[in-house]
Amino acid sequence: MSNLGKNIRNLRMKNHLSQAALADLINIPSQSKISSWESDQSLPNIVEAKKLSQVLGISIEDLLSNNFQ
């Protein structure tokens, strides 16, 4: 799992969100996209990354960080 995938998963869980709930909050049609990000099968585009950072309360830089926990 990449740092981005791991960070998305950890932040989602920290915020007590299911993949479906997070997908709904960032206006994507299916939780399968969240799953693919968390498992490093795909990456969010810049618009999706911005929405993720806003919903999860973290900067895009920290979302991508190797040092974020």
Contacts in CASP RR format, 6 or more apart in sequence:
PFRMAT RR
TARGET T0000
AUTHOR 0000-0000-0000
METHOD contacts of the structure
MODEL  1
MSNLGKNIRNLRMKNHLSQAALADLINIPSQSKISSWESDQSLPNIVEAK
KLSQVLGISIEDLLSNNFQ
1 9 0 8 1.000
1 38 0 8 1.000
1 39 0 8 1.000
1 40 0 8 1.000
2 40 0 8 1.000
3 64 0 8 1.000
3 65 0 8 1.000
3 66 0 8 1.000
3 68 0 8 1.000
4 37 0 8 1.000
4 40 0 8 1.000
4 43 0 8 1.000
4 63 0 8 1.000
4 64 0 8 1.000
5 37 0 8 1.000
5 38 0 8 1.000
5 39 0 8 1.000
5 40 0 8 1.000
6 38 0 8 1.000
7 62 0 8 1.000
7 63 0 8 1.000
7 64 0 8 1.000
7 65 0 8 1.000
7 68 0 8 1.000
8 34 0 8 1.000
8 37 0 8 1.000
8 38 0 8 1.000
8 52 0 8 1.000
8 56 0 8 1.000
8 63 0 8 1.000
9 38 0 8 1.000
10 69 0 8 1.000
11 56 0 8 1.000
11 57 0 8 1.000
11 58 0 8 1.000
11 63 0 8 1.000
12 18 0 8 1.000
12 19 0 8 1.000
12 22 0 8 1.000
12 34 0 8 1.000
12 38 0 8 1.000
12 56 0 8 1.000
15 56 0 8 1.000
17 25 0 8 1.000
18 31 0 8 1.000
19 31 0 8 1.000
19 34 0 8 1.000
19 35 0 8 1.000
19 38 0 8 1.000
20 31 0 8 1.000
20 34 0 8 1.000
22 31 0 8 1.000
22 34 0 8 1.000
22 52 0 8 1.000
22 55 0 8 1.000
23 29 0 8 1.000
23 30 0 8 1.000
23 31 0 8 1.000
23 33 0 8 1.000
23 34 0 8 1.000
25 51 0 8 1.000
25 55 0 8 1.000
26 48 0 8 1.000
26 51 0 8 1.000
26 52 0 8 1.000
26 55 0 8 1.000
27 51 0 8 1.000
28 34 0 8 1.000
28 48 0 8 1.000
33 42 0 8 1.000
35 41 0 8 1.000
36 42 0 8 1.000
37 43 0 8 1.000
37 44 0 8 1.000
44 52 0 8 1.000
49 60 0 8 1.000
49 63 0 8 1.000
49 64 0 8 1.000
50 60 0 8 1.000
52 63 0 8 1.000
53 59 0 8 1.000
53 60 0 8 1.000
53 62 0 8 1.000
53 63 0 8 1.000
56 63 0 8 1.000
58 68 0 8 1.000
62 68 0 8 1.000
END
